[in-house]
Structure formats: structure tokens, C-alpha cells
Amino acid sequence: MKTVTIAGQTVPQTAALAPMASVADTAYRLLCREHGACMCTGELVSAKGLCYGSRGSAELCRITPEERPMGLQLFGSEPEFIEEAVRRLLPFQPDWIDLNMGCPVPKVVNQGAGSALMKTPVLAEELMKRAVSAAGNVPVTVKMRTGWDPESVNAAEFAKRMEAVGAAAITVHGRTRTQFYSGKADWSQIAAVKAAVSVPVIGNGDVDSGEHALRMYRETGCDLVMAGRATYGNPWLFEEIACAVSGEKYEAPDVRTRLNEMLRHIRMILAHSDKSEMLAMREARKHALWYLRGRPGAAAFRARSAALQSYAEAEQLVREYLDRFSSCEETGAAYE
Ligand SMILES: Cc1cc2nc3c(=O)[nH]c(=O)nc-3n(C[C@H](O)[C@H](O)[C@H](O)COP(=O)(O)O)c2cc1C
């Protein structure tokens, strides 16, 4: 398997797990790493929150050894807070620190942070400079979009500026801020960034299969592919991509394997949560329903997943689904 070195980490050139707030938590990252994600990044953390001692922010910075290589991501728009937040991240020993310059949500862009920074490159440079100097020998990377809106696409120029002030790697999500998550990611902008800088470029946006990942490598020349939403209920995407990269045949998991993995995922959520089982199950519900997306009986399964209160109920749901599924298999009847 070919390897690639990004922010000091040498990893197989397969795919990284995208940072996803409220989705890619510790359990999710561990699961994806087990399935072959070659690296991962934590959920975005408010620089200000961390500086003001918010417990929630600090909790987002915990790294378990099996998640590594793993980076921690900050968002913010004030140089002093970014600098101090970087210092506060260091005790968590992130393998790298990523600055978020891609988040589209109003709460973030209204403070001039996230993707709003693509409109203020001088401020973005200042944040990167301060972060690099506070981080010492921990590499600092950036995750960005293609620009603010279709009229101001500036990915290549922005990436060059980030490289010039010390960014060790650049992740590009091929959408503008005004697109949020709609439309198709524009991979030509990932290629444009790759052509513009010498540091490694991670390509991101819409990768949902092994074939698609190969296409992103081919079309953009990126150093690594990063996948986000297509991993929902499908951590096997990383195995599929690894197979595609190494030319091996990929066998998709059957429904039993999928649902047993769903139960294991829930157990991991419970094991890594500080909350009561009932509260942790609220987090687990969305993951549970994703495991059967697009398959027979998904609608009923989704409705029941959305109401799960305990792990025992999840087991019961899976048992009932699989019993019915087996009897349909035996009789040749369609699962309805
Ligand atoms: C629920 C959700 C949460 C996200 N949270 C973050 C985040 O914390 N930091 C970040 O840089 N990007 C975040 N993103 C963006 C993803 O990392 C990624 O760039 C985007 O989903 C496009 O990749 P995909 O098409 O493979 O999903 C988030 C996306 C989603 C859907």
C-alpha cells in the first residue's frame, strides 16, 4: 500500500475521516479507524470557549491512543484567542492542530470565523501565524472551502497564503460557503489548490465509494482523500476505499454484519459517554437508523430507532428485524 506523509504522519494513502461536529465523536472515530480510516480530526472546538475554560470545549479535545493519528480543530477569528487556545490544546497532545476556515453555520461565520475567513485573508494569515508560533513543533493545518460564494472563489490563492505563513497541509472541501452542503462539490478547485501549493493537499467533498475515491485521486492529484457523510452507518467505506486503492475486490457487509456493527457502535457510544444510558441513547439513535438506510424495512426501522431509550431496546429491535429478515429469506418473500 502506498503511503503519504501529512503533517508529520505517514499513513496509507486511503482516506481520512472528516471532522463532523455532533457525529464524528470518540466512538465514531474509533470505529472508523478500526475500519481503516487512516487519520481523523476531532469536532470543531471554539477557541474562545477553550480560553474561557468551557468544560464542553475541553471534553472535545480528549484523544484516546487508538484514534491516533488525530488532529484537533479550532475555530475562531481573534488572534489572541487562537494563540491561547493553541497553547491550551497542547497538553492533549494532538498530532496536529487544524484551523477551521470552512464552517458555514451562521453562529460561526457571524463572528468572522469558519468560512467567513476566506473573505478576510489578511486576518486568516494572522491567525495561522499566531497558531504556528504557539504550536511549537506541532504542525498546524487548515481546512477550507473553495471560497465564500460562486463570485469569489479564491481557493488556490487563499491556500498559497496559508502555505506562506506556515500551514503544514491544506484540506479543501469543494464547495463555497453559500452552497453549504448542497449541489455538487467542485473537485477542479481541489486540483487548482494542489497545483498552487507544495504542502500536502487533502481533497474532500462527496466521496461515497471506492471508485469515487480513486476518481478524486486521479482528477485532483490530491495527496489524500477525506470522507464525511458517506460514512454515516457505513464505516466500511474505508475498507471499500482501501480495496479500490490496492486493486482488491471489496465485499460489502450483509445485513446481519451491518446490524451487529450497529450494536457494537452503540456499545462504544455508551462506553465513551459520561452521560446516563438514556441520554447517551439519544446520541446513538441517529447512528442506529443510518445502518439500514436504503434497505428493505428501513422506514419502520428508522421510526423505532428514533425512539430507542436503552441498549436492550436496540438489541430487541435488531433481533426482531433479523428474525423477520431470515424468515423472508427462507420463504423467498419480500421484506415489507
Ligand atoms: C454534521 C456535520 C458536521 C460537520 N462538522 C465539521 C467540523 O466540525 N469541522 C469541519 O472542518 N468540518 C465539518 N463538517 C464538514 C465535513 O468535514 C466535510 O467537509 C463535508 O461534510 C464534506 O465532505 P463529505 O461530502 O464527504 O461529507 C461537518 C459536516 C457535517 C455534515
The ligand as an SDF file (V2000), in Angstrom:
LIG
                    3D

 31 33  0  0  0  0  0  0  0  0999 V2000
  -22.8320   17.0730   10.6050 C   0  0  0  0  0  0  0  0  0  0  0  0
  -21.5840   17.6940   10.0540 C   0  0  0  0  0  0  0  0  0  0  0  0
  -20.6900   18.2830   10.9310 C   0  0  0  0  0  0  0  0  0  0  0  0
  -19.5070   18.8580   10.4340 C   0  0  0  0  0  0  0  0  0  0  0  0
  -18.6240   19.3890   11.3250 N   0  0  0  0  0  0  0  0  0  0  0  0
  -17.4290   19.8600   10.8570 C   0  0  0  0  0  0  0  0  0  0  0  0
  -16.4240   20.3050   11.7640 C   0  0  0  0  0  0  0  0  0  0  0  0
  -16.5820   20.2620   12.9920 O   0  0  0  0  0  0  0  0  0  0  0  0
  -15.2660   20.7770   11.2260 N   0  0  0  0  0  0  0  0  0  0  0  0
  -15.0430   20.8290    9.8680 C   0  0  0  0  0  0  0  0  0  0  0  0
  -13.9790   21.2490    9.4350 O   0  0  0  0  0  0  0  0  0  0  0  0
  -15.9770   20.3880    9.0040 N   0  0  0  0  0  0  0  0  0  0  0  0
  -17.1380   19.8990    9.4630 C   0  0  0  0  0  0  0  0  0  0  0  0
  -18.0540   19.4050    8.5810 N   0  0  0  0  0  0  0  0  0  0  0  0
  -17.7270   19.3460    7.1380 C   0  0  0  0  0  0  0  0  0  0  0  0
  -17.1050   17.9850    6.7770 C   0  0  0  0  0  0  0  0  0  0  0  0
  -15.8650   17.8190    7.4440 O   0  0  0  0  0  0  0  0  0  0  0  0
  -16.8850   17.8590    5.2600 C   0  0  0  0  0  0  0  0  0  0  0  0
  -16.0580   18.9000    4.8530 O   0  0  0  0  0  0  0  0  0  0  0  0
  -18.1800   17.9190    4.4690 C   0  0  0  0  0  0  0  0  0  0  0  0
  -19.1910   17.1190    5.0530 O   0  0  0  0  0  0  0  0  0  0  0  0
  -17.9680   17.4890    3.0130 C   0  0  0  0  0  0  0  0  0  0  0  0
  -17.4810   16.1690    2.9430 O   0  0  0  0  0  0  0  0  0  0  0  0
  -18.4460   14.9190    2.5800 P   0  0  0  0  0  0  0  0  0  0  0  0
  -19.1400   15.2440    1.2830 O   0  0  0  0  0  0  0  0  0  0  0  0
  -17.5220   13.7350    2.4550 O   0  0  0  0  0  0  0  0  0  0  0  0
  -19.4230   14.7930    3.7000 O   0  0  0  0  0  0  0  0  0  0  0  0
  -19.2390   18.8570    9.0440 C   0  0  0  0  0  0  0  0  0  0  0  0
  -20.1630   18.2730    8.1800 C   0  0  0  0  0  0  0  0  0  0  0  0
  -21.3230   17.6970    8.6640 C   0  0  0  0  0  0  0  0  0  0  0  0
  -22.2800   17.0620    7.6920 C   0  0  0  0  0  0  0  0  0  0  0  0
  1  2  1  0
  2  3  1  0
  2 30  2  0
  3  4  2  0
  4  5  1  0
  4 28  1  0
  5  6  2  0
  6  7  1  0
  6 13  1  0
  7  8  2  0
  7  9  1  0
  9 10  1  0
 10 11  2  0
 10 12  1  0
 12 13  2  0
 13 14  1  0
 14 15  1  0
 14 28  1  0
 15 16  1  0
 16 17  1  0
 16 18  1  0
 18 19  1  0
 18 20  1  0
 20 21  1  0
 20 22  1  0
 22 23  1  0
 23 24  1  0
 24 25  2  0
 24 26  1  0
 24 27  1  0
 28 29  2  0
 29 30  1  0
 30 31  1  0
M  END
$$$$
